[in-house]
Amino acid sequence: MNIIAIVDVAYLVAAILFISGLKQLTSPATARRGNQLAAVGMLIAVVATLFVKDILTPAEMLGGLVLGTGIGVLLAKRVEMTGMPELVAAFNGFGGIASALVAGAEISRLIADGEPLGAASAVTIALSVLIGMITFTGSFVAFGKLSGRINGNPISFPGMRFITVLAAAAAIGAAVWMALESGAFPAQPDGVIDGALAVTIAAFALGILLVIPIGGADMPVVVALLNSYSGLAASATGFVLDNTALIVSGALVGASGLILTNIMCVAMNRSLLNVLVGGFGGDSATAIEGTKSMEGKTATSTSADDTAILLAYAEKVIVVPGYGMAVAQAQHAVREMGDELEKRGVTVKYAIHPVAGRMPGHMNVLLAEANVSYDLLFEMDDINGEFDTCDVAIVIGANDVVNPSARHDKSSPIYGMPILNVDKARTSIVLKRSMRPGYAGVQNELFFNHNNRMLFGDAKASITAVVNELKAMD
């Protein structure tokens, strides 16, 4: 068997591992294994490519693997769970810039080797640069919004949409120019090089212009979409290099990212176009100040000991986690509370809204890190019918995803968004630091329901106090 046949078999094995890994990512119980399978598949594909192209010596390859592994482990150890959305956004950006750089390197190689460039190849290179640079700058704008370095509110200025359209037209025009000039390449490479530079500059600006006007409430959708972009950029680069592994892996990431984006949009009852051109919501710190009264209703406060009594004598408790749980790093305390209640014979379940947190699956990751059993995690459609028979629903740092106004208030920016039916529980308890609204900037009707109680304070401290009260009852 010659080296080409061996590489083809390696690519086939890698593709099988990619597909198997993606399949297992659909369930929290198998997601970790799926990640490992996909990582092994990528390792096989990278090593096979480096060997067949004779790019690196075995020693250089080993050194690169050790260095990359060290950086990856360091990031994984140092980044807090609350920082995972920013880390994912950054990874998307790095994937995008890598694709653009590889496309640029291919132009340099063709010039050095004196090889011709067909019109189709020129367009493929232009697409790799275009999608890669949009992903790069867009992802780091998302990183800034998620990390608080950039205001999470939608940012715009007069003429912004016109400039965005102009940048898109410039990028497309430059790609066409590259195709037209490809016939004179490599004898006269200036046309292709100038076109590539124009695509790079236009795409750099376009990535910023597309993401900066999107509000913080839409960041889960944006992260999913940029993930898809990074896959499409990788797939385009695969065509540039005639590399099967890149084409397959990029297409898989691109397709799965688009599917996830659609799931996020459905969960918010909004179209992708509406998200991209009409972002809403931003930093809760800049949202309107909440009050303890609303249309003649008053929010009722409670204490940790009263909460513990309600939970201890319940038959079924549903926990609804939100980004506030991530900020307070309360997931371990939440798991301990669940363990204490289960010792008392209480049925405990966790209701996960698709857009809770700041990236897809954020709550699942947090709870899994705290060793909450996967069997206790339920998606919105699977758990919503159980709130009617629930004694206590305890909301930990969630807001817009449990706001009943989404069902009936047509003036609300979250109108029509599917929510968790917390208001249908016999008693609901909301843990928050204050009465401030969520990202959408509207007050939450749930806070003022007659059967709702507000437990103010840091979520971790509040849950720990509840756990201590439960233990004291033994």
N, C-alpha and C positions, 0 to 999 in steps of 0.2 A: 504493500500500500504506500503510495507516494505521499509527500508532505501536504499537497493540496487536498487529497482525499481525507487525510487525518484532520486537517483544519475544518473541512466541511462537516465531518462527523462531530467535531468539537462545537461548531456553531449550532448544529442540530440539538446536541445535548443542552447547550446554553439556552436555546429557544424553549425547549421543553421545561427547563427549570424556571425560566421567566414566567411562562404560562401557569405552571403549577404554583409558583409563588404568588402570583396575582390572585389566583383562585382562592388560596388560603388566606389572603388578606381580607376576604369578605367576612370573616368571622373573628371576633376578638380572641376566641379560644385557639385559633390556629395562626393568627397574624404574625406572631413572633417566628414561628417555623417558616411561614411564607417569606418573611424578610430574609431569613437565612438562606433559603433555597435560591431566591433571586440574586442574593449577593454572591453565592457560589457560582451561579450561572454567569454573572458578569465577570468574575475572576477568570473563569475558563475562557470566555470570549476575549478578554484583554490579553491573556497570556498567549492564546492561539494567534491573535493578530500580530503581536510583537514578534513572535517566532517566524511567521510566514513572511512578514515584511522585512525581517532582519533589521529591525529598528534599534533594539538594545541587546547588549550582551547579557547572558544569564546573571552575571554579577550586578549589572546595572538594574536589571529587572527586579532582582531580589532586594536591592537597596531601595528602589522606588516603592515596592510593596511594604517594606518595613517602615519607611517614612510615612507613607499614606495611612498605614494602619495606626501608627503612633498618633498622627494628627486626629484621625477619626475617634480613637479611644479617648484622647484628651478632651475633645469637644463633647463627646457623650457623657463624660464624667463631670465636666465643669458646668454644662448648661443645665439650669433648673428646668423642671417640667413646665413652669410658666413661660419659659423662653423657647419652648419647642416650636410654636408657630413662627417666630422670627427665624429660628434655625432652618426650618423647612423652606421659608421664603428665600433665605440666603443660598441654600443648596440649589434651589431652582435657578437663581441668578448665576451661580457658578456654572451650572450646566449650560445655560444660554451662552455665556461668554466663551466657554470652551468650544462650543460648536462654531461660533463666529471666528475664533482664532484658528481653528483647524481649517476652515474654509479659506481664510487668508493665507495660511501656510501652503495650502494646495496651489494657490496662484503663484506663490514664490517658487515652489518646486517645478511647476510647469515652465516658468521662465528660465530657471536654471538648467533644466533638461532640454529646453528647446522644443517642448511638445505642444501640439496644437490644442485649441480649446473650442469645442463645438458650441453652437448657440444653446442647445439643451443643457449642456454642462454649465454654461455661464449663468443661465437662469437658476439652475440648482444651487450654484454657489451663492448667487444673490439671495435666494430664499433662506439658505442656511445663515447668512449674515443678518438678513432682515429679522427673521424670527428669533435668532439668538440674541441680538442686541435689544430687541423689544423685551424679551424675557429677562435679560440682565438688568436693564435700568428699571423696568416695571417691578421686578422682584425686590430690588433694593429700596424702591419707594414704599412697597408694601412692608418691607422689613422696618423701615423708619416709622411708619404709622403704627405697626404692631408693637414696637419697642418704646413708643412715645417720643422718639427723636423728631418726628414730624407730626404736626397736628392731625389728629384722627378725623377731624371734620372734613367734608368735601371742600377742596380748594379750587377756585377758578378765578379767572380774570377776563376782562372784556376782550372779545375776539378769540378766546381760547379754542372754541370748536373750529373756527376758520383755520387757525394755525395747525390744529390737529389734522384736518382734511388736507391742508397744504403739505404737511410733512408726509402723509400717506401717499399723496400724489407724487411727491418728489422721490420717494423710495421706489415706487412702481416705475416711474420714468427712468430712474437710474438703472434698474434691473433690465429694462428694455434696451437702454443704451449699451449695457454690457453685452447683451445678446447680439446687437448690431455690430459691435466692435470686435466680437470674437473671431471674425474671419481674418482680421489682420494680426491676430495673436499667434505666436509670440514675437514676431518680427517687430511689430509696433504695439507694445503692451500698454501704452499710456491710456488708451480709451477704456480698457477693461479695469485698469487700476483706479482711474478717476471715477468710474462708475461704482466700483466696490467701496471707495471712500465715501462717495455721496450716499450710497445705501446705508453705510455704517452711521454717518452723521444723522441722516433722517430717522433711522430706526432708533438711535440713541434718544433723540428728542421725543419720538413717538411713544416709546415705553413710558417715559415720565408723564407725558400729556394724557395717556390713556388711564393711568392709575391714580394720579394726584387728585382728580375730581371725585374719586370714589370714597364714600364714607366708611368709617370703621365698622359699622354694622354689616357691611358687605364683604369684609375681609375674608371670611371663610370661602366665599365664592371666588374671590380674586386669587387666593392661594391655590385653589383647585384648578382654575383656568391657567395660571402661570405654570403649574406643574404640567399641564397638557402642552403648553407652548414649548417647554423645555424638551419634552419628548418629540414633538414635531421637528424642533431644531436638530435634535440628534439624528432623527430619521433622514432629514434632508442632507445632513453631513454624511450619512451612510451612503447615499446616492453619489455624493461628491467623491468619496473614496472607494466606491464600489465594494462596500463592506456589508455583508449580509447581516452580521450580528447587530450592527448599529441600526440598520433599517428595521429589523424585526423588533429589537428592544425599544427603539424610539417610537415605532408605530403602536406598540402595546401601551407604553406610557401615555402617548398622546390620546389614544382612544379611551383608556381608563380614566384619564383626567377629564375628558369631555363628558363622560358618563357621570363622574362624580360632580362635575359642575352642574349638570342638569338636575341631579338629585338635590343639590344645595338650593338651586333656584325653585324647584318644586316645593321644597320645605319652607321657603319664604314666600311662596305664591307670587313670584316675580319672574319676568322673562330676563334672559341674559342681557338683551339690549337695554332693558330698564335699569339693570344693575350698572352697566357700563356708562350710560349717559345720564342717569338720574340717581346717583348714589345718595343715600341718606344716612344720618346719624354720625356721631363722632365720639370724642372723648367724653366719658361721663362727667369728667371734671368741668367741662364747659357746657354741659346740658343745663336746662333750667333747674333751679333749686326746688326740691320737693318739699311738700308740707304734709302735716299730719291730718289734714282735713280735705274733703273733696265733695262738693255738691251736698252739703249737709251731713256727710258721713265722716266718721273719725276713725283713724287707724288705732288699733288696740295693741298696746305693748304687753309683753310677757317676760318671764324670767326663766333662767336655766332650770330651777327646781320645778316650776310648773310645767315646763316642757317635758322634763324627765317623767313626771307623773302621767302626763297624757300619753307618752310613748310606752311607758311600762305597762299600762292597762289596755293598750290597743291590741287588736288581733292581727291587723294588717297595716304596715307602714310602707309608704312609697317615698323614696328619697329622690329629689330632683336636683342634680348638680348643675352649676353654671360657672362662668368665668371667675366669679367671686371666690369659689372654692379653690381655684387654681392660684389666685393672687394670695390667698391666706395660707396656701399649702396645707389645706385641711383634710386632704384625702385619707391620710392615715388615721386621723381622729374620727372621720366618718366611718371608716371600716371598723374601728374599735367600737363605735356606737352600735353599728349593725350587729357585731358579734355579741355584745351585751344583750341586745334585744332578742336575738335568736336563742340565747340561753334561757330566756323567759318564755319561749314558745311563740314569740311574735314572728309573723311572716314579714320579711323585709325584702323589698324589690327596689331596683334603681331604674328610673325612667330617663332615657337619653334622647334629647331633641337633636335632630341632625345638625343644627347650626348653633348649638350651645358651645361656648368657648370661642376661640379665635382661629380655629382651623378644623377641617373635617376630622371627626373622631377624637377631638381633644379630650373630652370627658372619659371616653373609653380608655385612652392611654393613661390618664391620671389614676383612674380606679384600678386598672390592671397593675399599675406600679405599686399600689397599696395592697395588692393581693386580694382584691374583692373577686369572688368567684364569677367567672364569665356567665354561669347559669343564671345569675341574679340581674344581669344587665339586659334591659328590654328597650327596643326601639319604640318610637312614639306610637306607631300604628298598632303595635302589639300590646302596649300597656294602657293606652287611653281609655279603653273600655272598663278598666279595673278601678278607676278613681271613684266611681259611684259606690263601690263596696269597700272603699278604703277608710279606715278610721282616722289616720293622720297622714297628710302629705307634707313633708318637710322640704322646703326649697332652700338650697344653700348657694346663694350668690347668683341665681338666675333671675331674669327680669322680663324682658320682652317676650321670651318664649312661653311665658305663663300668663300673659296679660289678656284677660277676657275681652278687652275692647277690640282685639283683632277680629272677633266674630261679628261685631255689629256697628262699630264706629267707622263709617265710610270716610270720615275726614282724617282718620289716623294713618300715619305712614306705614303701619304694620297691618292695615285692614286686609283680611283675607289670608293672612299667614297662618298655617296650621299651628296650633299651640297644644301644649300639654294641659289636660283638663283638671288642673289642680283645684280650681274653684268648685268642682263637683265632689270633692272629698268632704267627709263629715266635719273635719277640722283641718285647716292648713296653717303651717307655721313658716314664716319667711325670715331667713337669717340675712341681714344686711347691715352695713355700717351706718347708713342713713336712709332718708326717704328720696334720695336723688333718683331720677328716672334712668332707664337703660340707654343703650346706644341710640335708639330711635328718638330719644328726647321727649317722650310722652309719659305721663304719669300712669302707674299701673293700678287698674281698678281692683285687682286682687287684694291689694293692701288694705282696702276699706270695706271688704266684705264682713258681714256680721260674724262669720265663723272663722275669720283669719286672725292670726296673732303675729306680731312683729317682735323678733328677738334681735335687738340691735347690738352691734359690736363686731369685733373681728371673728370671722367664722371659725377659725381654729380654736380660739379661746372659748367661744360660746359652746362649741361641740364638746370640747374637753370638760367644760363645767357640767354639761349634761351627762357625760359619761361618769363623772365623779359622783353625781347625784344618783345615777342608776346603781352604781356599785354600793353606795351608802344604804340603799334600800334592802340589800341582801341580809 
